[in-house]
């Protein structure tokens, strides 16, 4: 490997570490203002709850419904071949509430909201509106970032509930109404296989997903390059980085929650094929 290649590699590593350090400081400042500077910020939070949460409900409902329907269509033949189609309720619903629902809801919010937030803040940076806030004695993190991050943290779990409900309903429509499985069997195995802890599993993860989306989107907007190209690149980076973070977080959180479940219950939850 040539010296120039080694130099470029070293420079890239240093840049990544520097960027991570800046992001950590940004996240710390956001947390500090979220704890100490929430007084009088409700008026700033409410519009963000509407933009991030309420306006995202239709797309989450559609995605959640078809997510459950597709899962039912793809799994029915395999279960019917071994005479276990009545147990599909447990399989579909546990998949929805623990993994697919929270992840897809977060990805949809990252796509719809993350890019928008990043572009909005990036435009404010390019047009020097953020600098104007500092000149007027207002901390831009407290005024612009905290309401958006809090809205993501609050609304992503709520949207996950909508996604879960519609995913369960979509699976029910296909399995019971489409394939003729008894509704009582569908819900019996759903109740047997899906515990309250499983619902909490997905909601716990969705809180971290919302935090990641809010912080990453705002950070990308605050640090975008000048010009329209810089704003567009920041919006793209916000979605891509948020998506990758959601996938990675899901892996680690799934392991943490699984170990926590073993500690609390001392054993694995029953499966759809038991009893």
N, C-alpha and C positions, 0 to 999 in steps of 0.2 A: 504493500500500500504506500503510495507516494506521500511526501510531507504535506502537499496541498490538500490531499484527501483527508489526511488525519486532522489537519487544521480546520477543514470545513466540518468534519464530524464533531470535533471538540467545540467549535463555535455553535453548532446546532444544539449540542447538549447543554451548553451554558445558557443559550437563549431559552430553552425549554424550562430549565431550572429557574431562570429569572422570571419567566412568565408565571410559573407556578407560585413563586414567592409573591408576585404582585397580586395574583388571584387570592392567595391566602390573606394578604393584608386587606384586600377589598371585602372578602367575606367577613373578616374580623370587624371591620368598620361597620358593615351592615348589621351584624349581630349586636354590636354595641349600641347603635342608634335604634335598633328594634326594641332593645330592653329599656334604654334610658330616654328615648325621644319619641315615644308613642303618644304622648299627651298632645291633643289637638290634631292628630293625624287621621282621625276617623273620616273626615271629609275628603281626604286624599285616597283613603282605602276603598271607600264605597264604589267610586267609578271603576276602579281596577277589578273589584269583585264582579262587577257587571260585565266588563270587557273580557276578562279571563274566564270567568265561570259561566255566567248566564248565556252568553253568546256562543259558548262551546257546547252547550247541551245538545242541540240537534245533531251535530256531527258525531258526538259520542254515542247518542242513542242509536243512530244508524249503524255505526261500526260495531257496537256491542251486539245488536240484534243479529246481524249477518255473521259475526264471529261465532256466536253460538250455533247458528244454523249450519254453517260450513263444517264446524267441528262434529255436529251430529251426522251430517251426510257422509263425511269421510270415515267415521268410525262404525257406522251402523252395520255394514256388510261383514266386517271382521267379527263383531260381537254376535251377529245373527248366525254366523257360520258355526259357532260353538254353543248356540242356544242361550246366550247371556244378554240378549238385547234389552231385557227388562232392567238390567243394571246400568244402562247407559246414563241414567240420571245422575248417579254418583260420579261417574267418570267425567262427564261434561261439566257438571257444576263445580267439582273440586278443581278442575283445570281452569275454569273461568275465574273463580274467586281468589285462587292463590297465585296464579301466574298471568294468564292471558288478559284478564280484565284490567288489573293495575298497569301492566306494561303497555298495552295498546292505548289505554286512556292517556297515560303519560306521553307516549309517542305522539298521539294526536294533538295534545296540548303543546308539546315542543314544536310541532310543525305549524300549528295555527297561531299560537301565542308567542313562542320563543322568537321566531323570526320577526314578528311584528314589533315586539318590545325592543329587540336589538336594533331594528331599523329606526324606530322612533327615537331612541336615545342616541343612536349614531348620528341621525340628522341634527339633533340638538347640539351634539358635540361639534359637528362640522360647521354649523351656523353660529357657534360660540354662545349658545344659550346657556350651556352649563357653566361657562366662565362668567357669564353675566350673573348667574345665581350666586357664585362665590363672591363677586364684587359687591353684591347687595347684602352679604353677610349670612346667606343661607347655605347650609351644607347640602350639596346636590345628592349625596348618598341618602341623607335623611328624607329629603323632599321627593326624590325621584325613584330611588332604588327600593327603600324599605317598603313602601306601599305595594309595589309590584311583586316583591319576593313574598311578603305576607299573603298576598292574594293567591299566589301559586301554591303556597303551603296549605292554605285553607281550602282552596277550591279543587285541587287535584284529588284529594280523598273523596270529596262529595261527588265529583264526576266519576270516580272509580265505582262508587255505589251504583250510580245510574248505569254504568257500563256492565257491572255484574248482573244487575236485575234484568237488563235487556238481553244479555248473553244467556242467562238461565231461561228467559222466556223464548228466545229464538230456538234453543235446544228443545224445549218442550213442544213448540209448534211442529218441528220436524219429526221428532221421535214419536210423539203421541198422536198428533193430528195427521202427520204425513205417513208414518210407518205403522201406525195402529197399535203401539205398545200401550198397555193399560196405564192410565194416569196415576192410579193408586200405587202401582209398582214403581213408576218413575219417581214419585215424590218420596216413597218409602225408602228407596235406596239412596236418594239424595240426602234425606235426613240422617240416615245411618252413616253415610260416608263423610258428610261435610259438617264439621263441628263449628261452634262459635269461635274457637281459636283460629280456625282456617279463615274465617271472614276477617278477623283482626289481623291475620298475617298479611293479607293483601293491603289493608288500610295502613298498616305500619309502613310498608314499603312505599306506598303512594305518598306519604308525608315526605320521605327522603327524596323521592322523584320530584315532587313539587319544589322542594328546596333547591335541588340541583338545577332544574329548569330556570327558576327565577334568578339564581346567582349567575349562572353561565350566560344567560341572555343579557342581563344588565351589564355584566363585565365586558362582554363583546361589544355592546353598544358604547360603553364609556371609553373603550380603547380602540375604536375603529380608525382606519386610515382616512386621510382627507379625500373629499370628492364623492361623487355618486358611486363610483366603483368600490370605494372603501366601505360605504354603507351597505351595498349589496353583498360584499364579501363578509361583512360582519354578520349579516342576517343568515347567510348560508352556514358560516362557521358555528353560529349559535345553535342551529338545528342539528348539524352533524355532531358537534361535541356533546350536546344534550342527549342525543340518541345513543351515542357510544357510552356515555356515563350511565344512562338508565340500564343498559344491558349489563354493564360491569357491576353496577350496584345491585342489580337483581340477583346476580350470582352470589355475591357475598352476603347480602341480606337473607337470601333463601337459606344459606348454611347457618347463619347466626340464629334465625328464627327456628330452624329445625332443631338445633341443639338446645335452644331455650325450651322448646316443646318437650324434649326428652327430659329436661331437668324438672319441668313442672309436673308432667304426667307420669314420668318414669317408664313409659313404654310408647310404642307406636300406636297411632290411632287406627281403628279398624278399617279394613279395606272394603271395597265394593263387592268383593267375592267371598267375604266371610258372612256366615249366618244365612 
